[in-house]
């Protein structure tokens, strides 16, 4: 038995001694450029949607700076993505940065002038800044969009805004 083990060990050792490893190295020339993998529009948009959802979750948890970082990545990937500017406007408004909030809402509406969600959010922002006439315009524009599913929320925001402005009869009608 011991002899068999020794013979097997010797055969294995001889077999391994015959094995060699060769490493081939190739060096890139200075003028060789590696092209990045092409990104198709669908996968870029899907990634932007995911990052926007992540930013929204961070914002809902009070992590505004992290949310803004995610939105920056979304906008870098898809510069004409209106919902990213809308959310960025909400975040800046919550941080008290009115100038950046307004720019963001306006950019979202330039991208999609029929985005009722942005109109409603921008209207509320305007209301908070006591720009009541402009807020009414945004709320009414949102309510005028066909198939808008957030009408109840917009009417509530509009009613609250009208009440802040002292227009209680209008507020009651909206609410």
Secondary structure, DSSP 8 states (H G I E B T S, - for coil): -HHHHHHHHHHHHHHHHT-----------TT---------HHHHHHHHHHHHHHHHHHHHTT-HHHHHHHHHHHHHH-TT-HHHHHHHHHHHHHTT-HHHHHHHHHHHHHH-TT-HHHHHHHHHHHHHTT-HHHHHHHHHHHHTSTT-TTHHHHHHHHHHHHHHTT-HHHHHHH-
